[in-house]
């Protein structure tokens, strides 16, 4: 059954899904790799669509796969699919340009975080709605972190108490994200980095252990296990 998005929602979610995913090994683009019999992208979109505030979902797919991705997602939720770019930043910009008038909160979410719970989508959106221009979900860093030089010699131990591992979805007031992309220079790995360069404060909310990023074969196996145990 196709999920119905909330026509009164105030949130648009952008899903850049054009990356190759080389660290997962040879095969289809990462967002289209199977997880428990369905592509990562299907899992991700299904969970996004289950968040009550979401009104619009825009996926930036590999240019050669736009038609097949549109067909793939049609039974899952009403989704707009646009051609992505060579870099993640270009894919986000293309998806943002396709958002219709209405939603004033824009979330950017990695398809590789396929098991992100709808409650995290709502938490990030609520923080933007409460007045923050930019919001990221984070987890504390639990490993000991060492700074090393080019020769792999340890220079020191980093105080991890002030460090956070960043997840998605990242949320923004729509004009803030649009302005950041309009003035973007060198590609960055996340959209919060773009708005930081504009001097915009970024607020943190608690992330989720289920919002792990599926990057390597081990991550895929872990996600399979989480699904099998009810994630």
QUIDAJO-V307614 format. One record per residue. N is the residue number from 0. RES is the residue in one letter. PHI is phi in radians with two decimals (NA if undefined). OMEGA is omega in degrees with one decimal (none if undefined). Layout:
N & RES & PHI & OMEGA
N & RES & PHI & OMEGA
//
This chain:
0 & X & NA & 178.9
1 & X & -1.33 & 177.1
2 & X & -1.17 & 176.7
3 & X & -1.79 & 178.2
4 & X & -1.37 & -176.4
5 & X & -1.40 & -178.2
6 & X & -1.14 & 177.8
7 & X & -1.78 & 179.4
8 & X & -1.16 & -179.1
9 & X & -2.01 & -173.9
10 & X & -2.13 & 168.2
11 & X & -1.95 & 179.0
12 & X & -2.00 & 177.4
13 & X & -1.76 & -179.0
14 & X & -2.14 & 174.1
15 & X & -1.25 & -172.2
16 & X & -2.39 & -176.6
17 & X & -1.81 & -176.2
18 & X & -1.25 & -177.7
19 & X & -1.38 & -179.3
20 & X & 1.20 & -174.8
21 & X & -1.10 & -178.4
22 & X & -1.28 & 173.7
23 & X & -1.48 & -178.0
24 & X & 1.67 & -177.5
25 & X & -1.15 & 178.9
26 & X & 2.58 & -178.6
27 & X & -1.16 & 171.7
28 & X & -0.88 & -170.1
29 & X & -0.93 & -176.4
30 & X & -1.11 & -178.6
31 & X & -1.78 & 177.2
32 & X & -1.24 & -176.2
33 & X & -1.35 & 171.9
34 & X & -2.32 & -177.4
35 & X & 0.92 & 173.9
36 & X & 1.54 & 178.6
37 & X & -2.30 & 178.8
38 & X & -1.06 & 176.6
39 & X & -0.88 & -177.2
40 & X & -1.06 & 178.6
41 & X & -1.12 & 177.8
42 & X & -1.04 & -177.3
43 & X & -1.10 & -177.6
44 & X & -1.15 & 179.4
45 & X & -1.02 & -179.0
46 & X & -1.27 & 175.8
47 & X & -1.07 & -177.3
48 & X & -1.11 & 180.0
49 & X & -1.41 & 178.4
50 & X & -1.42 & -171.3
51 & X & -1.08 & -176.1
52 & X & -1.46 & -171.9
53 & X & -1.40 & 179.7
54 & X & -1.89 & -175.0
55 & X & -2.42 & 171.8
56 & X & -2.20 & 176.8
57 & X & -2.16 & 179.2
58 & X & -1.87 & 172.2
59 & X & -1.73 & -173.6
60 & X & -1.76 & 171.0
61 & X & -0.94 & -173.8
62 & X & -0.94 & -177.9
63 & X & -1.33 & -173.4
64 & X & -2.03 & -175.6
65 & X & -0.99 & -178.6
66 & X & -1.10 & -178.7
67 & X & -1.21 & 177.5
68 & X & -1.19 & 177.4
69 & X & -1.05 & 178.1
70 & X & -1.17 & -179.9
71 & X & -1.07 & -173.5
72 & X & -1.57 & -177.3
73 & X & -0.95 & 178.6
74 & X & -1.35 & -174.7
75 & X & -1.63 & -178.1
76 & X & -2.91 & 174.0
77 & X & -1.19 & -174.4
78 & X & -2.32 & 170.0
79 & X & -1.59 & -178.9
80 & X & -2.05 & -180.0
81 & X & -2.21 & 176.1
82 & X & -1.20 & 176.2
83 & X & -1.48 & -179.5
84 & X & -1.87 & 180.0
85 & X & -1.23 & 178.3
86 & X & -2.00 & 179.6
87 & X & -0.96 & -177.7
88 & X & -1.02 & 178.5
89 & X & -1.18 & 178.5
90 & X & -1.16 & 178.2
91 & X & -1.11 & 179.7
92 & X & -1.08 & 178.8
93 & X & -1.15 & 178.8
94 & X & -1.17 & 180.0
95 & X & -1.09 & -179.9
96 & X & -1.13 & -177.7
97 & X & -1.61 & 179.6
98 & X & -1.30 & -179.4
99 & X & -1.28 & 175.0
100 & X & -1.03 & 178.0
101 & X & 2.32 & -176.6
102 & X & -1.10 & 179.3
103 & X & -1.84 & 174.3
104 & X & -1.98 & -179.5
105 & X & -2.12 & 176.0
106 & X & -1.90 & 175.9
107 & X & -2.01 & -171.7
108 & X & -2.34 & 178.6
109 & X & -1.36 & 175.2
110 & X & -1.05 & -179.6
111 & X & -1.18 & 174.6
112 & X & -1.63 & -167.1
113 & X & -1.23 & -176.0
114 & X & -1.82 & 178.6
115 & X & -1.02 & -177.0
116 & X & -1.29 & 176.5
117 & X & -0.97 & 179.6
118 & X & -1.10 & 177.7
119 & X & -1.26 & 174.7
120 & X & -0.99 & -179.7
121 & X & -1.16 & -179.7
122 & X & -1.10 & 179.4
123 & X & -1.15 & 179.7
124 & X & -1.06 & -179.3
125 & X & -1.11 & 179.7
126 & X & -1.18 & 175.3
127 & X & -1.16 & -179.1
128 & X & -1.05 & -178.2
129 & X & -1.33 & 175.1
130 & X & 2.26 & 179.0
131 & X & -1.43 & -180.0
132 & X & -1.29 & -176.8
133 & X & -2.58 & -174.6
134 & X & -2.42 & 175.3
135 & X & -2.25 & 172.6
136 & X & -1.50 & -174.9
137 & X & -2.40 & 171.1
138 & X & -2.20 & 175.2
139 & X & -1.08 & 174.5
140 & X & -1.43 & -174.4
141 & X & -1.78 & 179.6
142 & X & -1.44 & 169.4
143 & X & -1.23 & -176.1
144 & X & -1.98 & 178.1
145 & X & -1.95 & 169.7
146 & X & -1.62 & -177.5
147 & X & -2.22 & 177.1
148 & X & -1.66 & -177.5
149 & X & -1.09 & 178.7
150 & X & -1.65 & 179.6
151 & X & 1.14 & 172.6
152 & X & -1.59 & -178.2
153 & X & -1.25 & 176.6
154 & X & -1.68 & 180.0
155 & X & 2.97 & 178.1
156 & X & -1.81 & -177.1
157 & X & -1.46 & 175.4
158 & X & -1.22 & -174.9
159 & X & -1.41 & -177.1
160 & X & -1.10 & -179.9
161 & X & -1.76 & -177.9
162 & X & -1.79 & 177.0
163 & X & -2.41 & 172.3
164 & X & -1.56 & -172.3
165 & X & -1.68 & 178.5
166 & X & -2.06 & 168.4
167 & X & -2.25 & 11.7
168 & X & -1.35 & 170.8
169 & X & -1.74 & -173.5
170 & X & -2.02 & -176.6
171 & X & -2.58 & 162.1
172 & X & -1.16 & -171.9
173 & X & -0.94 & -179.6
174 & X & -1.12 & -180.0
175 & X & -1.15 & -180.0
176 & X & -1.18 & 179.6
177 & X & -1.08 & 179.8
178 & X & -1.14 & 179.9
179 & X & -1.12 & 179.9
180 & X & -1.27 & 179.7
181 & X & -1.14 & -177.9
182 & X & -1.92 & -176.1
183 & X & -1.13 & 174.9
184 & X & -1.89 & 179.3
185 & X & -1.11 & -180.0
186 & X & -1.04 & 175.6
187 & X & -2.04 & -175.0
188 & X & -1.45 & 177.0
189 & X & -2.60 & -176.1
190 & X & -1.30 & 175.5
191 & X & -1.07 & 176.9
192 & X & -1.08 & 178.6
193 & X & -1.14 & -178.0
194 & X & -1.27 & 174.8
195 & X & -1.02 & -180.0
196 & X & -1.14 & 176.6
197 & X & -1.54 & 180.0
198 & X & 1.42 & -179.2
199 & X & -1.50 & 177.0
200 & X & -1.12 & 179.2
201 & X & -2.01 & -176.8
202 & X & -1.74 & -179.3
203 & X & -1.85 & 169.9
204 & X & -2.18 & 179.7
205 & X & -1.07 & 177.2
206 & X & -1.50 & -177.8
207 & X & -2.39 & 176.6
208 & X & -1.08 & -179.5
209 & X & -1.33 & -178.6
210 & X & -1.54 & 178.8
211 & X & -1.13 & 178.9
212 & X & -1.59 & -178.8
213 & X & -1.52 & -174.4
214 & X & -2.08 & -176.1
215 & X & -2.06 & 177.6
216 & X & -0.96 & 178.3
217 & X & -1.07 & 179.4
218 & X & -1.08 & 179.2
219 & X & -1.12 & 178.3
220 & X & -1.13 & 178.4
221 & X & -1.12 & 178.5
222 & X & -1.11 & 176.2
223 & X & -1.03 & 180.0
224 & X & -1.12 & 179.4
225 & X & -1.08 & 177.3
226 & X & -1.10 & -179.3
227 & X & -1.15 & -180.0
228 & X & -1.77 & 171.1
229 & X & 1.73 & 179.6
230 & X & -1.18 & none
//
